[in-house]
Amino acid sequence: MKATNKVLSVAGAAVGVAAAGTALRVAQRRAVIAHRGAGDETEFKSLRSKPITVVSDDGVPLHVEVDEYAGTGRRRRATKAPELTVVFIHGYSLTLDSWHFQRAAYRGQVRAVYYDQRSHGRSGRSGAGHATIEQLGHDLKHVLDTVVPHGPIVLVGHSMGGMTIMALAEEYPELFGDRVVGVGLISTTAGGLEPHRIVAPMLPSTVGGAVAERLMAVLARGHRQVDGFRRLGRSVAMVATDELAFGDDVPASYVEFVDEMLSSTPFGVVAEFFSNFAALDKFETVKALSVVPTSIICGTADKITSIGHSRKLHAYIAGSNLLECQGAGHLVIMERHDDVNAELDHLFAAAGDLADRR
């Protein structure tokens, strides 16, 4: 009888802890839901935190910002697990500001890290020999070691940011399932790209893959002049940005915001990273992500990393979830930000459960 009572007591305690954890998670979800729409009410580039400089292994300074969790810490005590830290990694020719709608939604609701990739935004300029996807993986490891030295991590990457996560998984597979407990791959691929599509706003529409690579190399030598022409052709660039970044009609402010990020990235940087994309092949690497909850998100009208790339990733990553946003383009994180954030909510919850079970 005493043994039975002991079993019931332990079971009751376990149920109580689980219920407490569930109640806290529901409360957190309600808080996140309440923040939906905050991005539309907040001016672009206005969300900031105190900057932190992380120096990568080749001396390039990386601009990092951390939005701390504003909760009471009760979840940590109830579940005996530390809070998740979510690290957002932006795409090619963009900056950390591209996560505007995610940052507005999750600000204070979760500990979140944002940083400008090397040669982008406010980070330092890379040497041409280090402008590689593999180096971006090393940069991410330095960011994690510096600002997330402890606790579970969720990595969320858009476009080249997703490739950065794959490079990290290739070099440091032991992190996944240990420190990294969740991954979000948005509008990205592990290979098979047609690189000329990525820089279409800067090249004639008749230019194909092989020709594009040669032309990019030539233009890179006169990148300052190219930047001048880009400024003069802003109207054409704006139209190209609208067509390539978005699937549906979006507010003009969205297009202007993305175009500003693209045009502020020097053409020399665009050219340095361009050669990475044709050679990219990390489909075998992404199989390692099957050990953690993985969400794959893409717009069905993405003209840069088409929906077929995300479907292939989904097939390679066992247990992954695929969200197809009908009619959305490459900047799905803006165009369908509510849908993207809802999927990230589920990812964070699943990653939190995995962290609690460890």
Secondary structure, DSSP 8 states (H G I E B T S, - for coil): -HHHHHHHHHHHHHHHHHHHHHHHHHHHHHHHHHTTTTGGGS-TT-----EEEEE-TTS-EEEEEEE---S-SHHHHHHS----EEEEE--TT--GGGGHHHHHHHBTTBEEEEE--TTSTTS----GGG-SHHHHHHHHHHHHHHH--SS-EEEEEETHHHHHHHHHHHH-GGGBTTTEEEEEEES--SB---GGGTTGGGS-TT--HHHHHHHHHHHHHTHHHHHHHHHHTHHHHHHHHHHHH-SS---HHHHHHHHHHHHHS-HHHHHHHHHHHHH-B-HHHHGGGGGS-EEEEEETT-SSS-HHHHHHHHHHSTT-EEEEETT--TTHHHHTHHHHHHHHHHHHHHHHHHHHH-
